[in-house]
Amino acid sequence: MKSNLIIFLNSFGGVKEIEDNFVEFRQMLKDEGFNEEGLHSVSMAPAHVFQKFDSIKDKIRSVKKELESYGILNNESDFKAFDTYISRKLSKIEKKTPLNGNQE
């Protein structure tokens, strides 16, 4: 059975925005010629790529803060569940938008 937090997150618009931005970020990386192996230590990339990455991190922080203000994230377990939820969502996107080879 899904927790109330997960049920809420599945319908919360902020998470969809994070996902959409991450898809755009992956496309930017692909357009710039990055591959999966090269992502382990990116030190040089065009400014717009770093800006998109920063905007995703900012959006995640903003969503956390908003959920905390609603009383939805109010303990360490909730924050961990949120982080796990977001990580899984972004991992699914990575699998659907590979940087090398064809899409799965």
C-alpha positions as CSV (number, residue, x, y, z in Angstrom):
1,M,0.0,0.0,0.0
2,K,1.3,3.5,-0.9
3,S,1.9,6.0,1.9
4,N,-0.1,9.2,2.0
5,L,3.1,11.0,1.1
6,I,3.6,9.0,-2.1
7,I,-0.1,9.4,-3.1
8,F,0.2,13.2,-2.6
9,L,3.5,13.4,-4.5
10,N,2.0,11.5,-7.5
11,S,-0.6,14.3,-7.9
12,F,1.6,17.2,-6.9
13,G,2.4,19.5,-9.8
14,G,5.9,20.5,-8.5
15,V,7.1,16.9,-9.1
16,K,5.9,17.0,-12.7
17,E,7.8,20.2,-13.2
18,I,11.0,18.6,-11.9
19,E,10.5,15.7,-14.2
20,D,9.9,17.9,-17.2
21,N,13.0,19.9,-16.4
22,F,15.1,16.8,-16.0
23,V,14.0,15.5,-19.5
24,E,15.0,18.9,-20.9
25,F,18.4,18.6,-19.1
26,R,19.0,15.1,-20.5
27,Q,18.2,16.4,-24.0
28,M,20.7,19.3,-23.5
29,L,23.4,16.9,-22.4
30,K,22.7,14.7,-25.5
31,D,22.7,17.7,-27.8
32,E,26.1,18.7,-26.4
33,G,27.5,15.2,-27.0
34,F,27.7,13.9,-23.5
35,N,27.4,10.2,-22.8
36,E,26.6,8.3,-19.6
37,E,30.2,7.6,-18.9
38,G,31.2,11.2,-19.1
39,L,28.6,12.3,-16.6
40,H,30.6,11.0,-13.6
41,S,32.7,14.2,-13.5
42,V,31.4,17.0,-15.7
43,S,33.7,20.0,-15.3
44,M,33.1,21.7,-18.6
45,A,29.8,22.3,-20.3
46,P,28.0,25.3,-21.8
47,A,26.5,27.6,-19.3
48,H,22.9,26.8,-20.2
49,V,23.5,23.1,-19.2
50,F,24.8,24.1,-15.8
51,Q,21.9,26.6,-15.4
52,K,19.4,23.9,-16.2
53,F,21.0,21.6,-13.6
54,D,21.0,24.3,-11.0
55,S,17.3,25.1,-11.7
56,I,16.4,21.4,-11.1
57,K,18.2,21.4,-7.8
58,D,16.5,24.7,-6.9
59,K,13.1,23.3,-7.8
60,I,13.7,20.2,-5.7
61,R,14.6,22.4,-2.7
62,S,11.5,24.6,-3.4
63,V,9.2,21.6,-3.5
64,K,10.7,20.2,-0.3
65,K,10.2,23.6,1.4
66,E,6.6,23.9,0.1
67,L,5.7,20.4,1.3
68,E,7.3,21.1,4.6
69,S,5.2,24.3,5.0
70,Y,2.1,22.2,4.3
71,G,3.1,19.8,7.1
72,I,3.6,17.0,4.6
73,L,7.3,16.6,5.2
74,N,7.7,16.9,8.9
75,N,10.3,14.3,10.0
76,E,13.4,12.6,8.8
77,S,11.5,9.6,7.5
78,D,9.3,11.9,5.3
79,F,12.4,13.7,3.9
80,K,14.1,10.4,3.1
81,A,10.9,9.1,1.4
82,F,10.8,12.3,-0.7
83,D,14.4,11.9,-1.7
84,T,13.9,8.3,-2.6
85,Y,10.8,9.1,-4.6
86,I,12.5,11.8,-6.6
87,S,15.6,9.7,-7.2
88,R,13.4,6.9,-8.6
89,K,11.5,9.2,-10.8
90,L,14.7,10.7,-12.2
91,S,16.3,7.2,-12.7
92,K,13.3,6.2,-14.7
93,I,13.8,9.3,-16.9
94,E,17.5,8.4,-17.3
95,K,16.5,5.0,-18.6
96,K,14.0,6.5,-21.0
97,T,16.4,9.2,-22.3
98,P,19.7,7.5,-22.7
99,L,22.6,9.7,-23.8
100,N,24.2,7.0,-25.9
101,G,22.4,4.4,-28.1
102,N,18.8,4.1,-28.8
103,Q,16.0,4.7,-26.4
104,E,14.8,1.6,-24.5
